[in-house]
Amino acid sequence: MAGLPCKLIAQVAFKAGGDVFHHLFSKKPQHLAKVTPGKIQACDLHQGNYGTHGSIIQWKYTLDGKEQIAKQLLHDIDETKKQIKFKMLEGDMLELYKNMVITIHVETKGGVDFITWTVDYELINADNPHPFSLLNWAIEFTKEIEAHIFG
């Protein structure tokens, strides 16, 4: 299994408006720590500008009760498709996975906005677990943002 490309996908209905979600993530990710402090403690810009291709962001977040760090390259942003891709450069996730890219895509189906999280990765070791906890985190995180907006 090691070295094989893997993919996990989760889709969450988002009643608070997909445009709001995309704007938050692409243009103002530093605000997410205020919105979901139990999930994200910080979002620091290391290079470039928030919301621009090629910028580098470092997240401090809590996953499975442990504080973690992820330095990511904003490697693709598409305003028309409401899609953003983050390539993992450094961090705790890279102890288990390589070539990790997280894609967040907003789409509308039948008048309902959906947030789709896609995690593309390779296992470094065949015995490593797949990042289901990260995907569950993303689902909970999406619901917390929705609750905050409606709050």
Protein Blocks (a to p, Z undefined) as FASTA:
>chain_A
ZZpacddddddddfkopklmmmmmmmmmmlmmmmmmmlpmbdcdfehjehiahiacdddd
deehiacddddddfbdcfklopaddddfbdjklmmbghiacddddddeehiacddddddd
ddfbfkbccfkllmmmmmmmmmmmmmmmmZZ
